[in-house]
Amino acid sequence: MFIVEGDSMSTFGQNLKYYRKCKDINQEALAAMVGVKQSTIANYENGNRKPTVDVLIKLSHSLGITINMLLEENWTEDHLIIKKTRQEGKSIEAMGIDLCLEHTILNLLNHLINKREEEVYLTIQNIYRDKGDLLFIFEEVIKPVMVQLGFLWEMGKITILDEHAASEIMARIIDWLAVKHSNPYGENEKKSQTAICLSISPEQHTLGIKMVSIFLADKGYRSICLGNNVPTLSLLSQLESLKADMLILSYTMPEHADAVANLVRVIRHEEPLKGLKILIGGQGISKPNAFVDGIEGAFKSLYELDNWLNLDTK
Ligand code: B12
């Protein structure tokens, strides 16, 4: 029985070739794993031949991916625009691991837009199993996927509803990563320090601050994420009662810079909070380490925060 027909044949061939290269397996080796000739794999990849269901299952097992990932159409016109921009000047072969990442990001985007939560989960789970590195998954996978989702929305290719659904899926995946990666005793001696993390009101973007909070927990802080819409008076009393050492403020929209500056000003007038370190970050920041009196640092990424923390502990 054949299940790959017409145009989907070339999609299948293209996917097969990409995933094979991602896993750094040559055609001969894959053929041996699946029990077919090398020329059969070449024919699949060129779109000249179709696999049987049996072979398709073996291919997906050998490459460690789902059958859907082999069959689905990832190369829509929109995705190709993004792909072309991002890969400009690089040949497919020269892309190596980047190509694998690129393909993964496009797959995730596709799954998110089509609201296939399980596929998103499986893909991220695979990356987590391979890398086990939160910083990599947050900065190199989830953030680029969300930014590209934003481009598609800006271009009118997806609806605001698609964007909401995608954010909800991603929020659950990030929470799953947090539990999976939880490090209750901390990797260093920071465990006595408390960090309070929030998105500045009226900011609605909260995935970034979730990531920052999880990252700090992984670094050994007692990290408390308050999400968004936090009333200022409650925040002030919480900072005091929890004896917070650090306040982390995130904002995505540049116009929320004033709200950040105002909150920092209010906090700096509170005598009991004199020792509190305030860090700000997010896409809303125009220049790193620029503006706002009374803060310890302004950051665009978790890499920058990581560097700062390493310096701060020395
Ligand atoms: C999902 C999404 C939404 C969701 C958010 C859901 C949620 N729970 O978060 C919803 C649908 C609610 C939404 C609403 C809006 N959105 Co929106 N949204 C996005 C989208 C697609 C993804 C956001 C995201 O999660 N990014 C990924 C996270 C991980 O990135 P991040 O927050 O920047 O965090 C990273 C770093 O910045 C850093 N970081 C963040 N904070 C901090 C803090 C510190 C201390 C440190 C060290 C690091 C750090 O760490 C993270 C990992 O690297 C973006 C596209 C984009 N470019 O991101 C648009 C985008 C941000 N949204 C946009 C807009 C316009 C809006 C709306 C105004 C739309 C509307 N008309 O209603 C509203 C905003 C209302 C408001 N008051 O905030 C624009 C912003 C344009 C601009 N620059 O002004 C964007 C860029 C889309 C676009 N291309 O046009 N949005």
Boltz pocket constraint, residues with backbone or C-beta under 6 A from the ligand:
constraints:
  - pocket:
      binder: B
      contacts: [[A, 138], [A, 139], [A, 142], [A, 143], [A, 146], [A, 147], [A, 148], [A, 149], [A, 150], [A, 151], [A, 153], [A, 154], [A, 160], [A, 163], [A, 164], [A, 167], [A, 171], [A, 202], [A, 203], [A, 204], [A, 205], [A, 206], [A, 207], [A, 208], [A, 209], [A, 211], [A, 212], [A, 248], [A, 249], [A, 250], [A, 251], [A, 252], [A, 253], [A, 254], [A, 279], [A, 280], [A, 281], [A, 282], [A, 283], [A, 299], [A, 300], [A, 301], [A, 302], [A, 304], [A, 305]]
      max_distance: 6.0
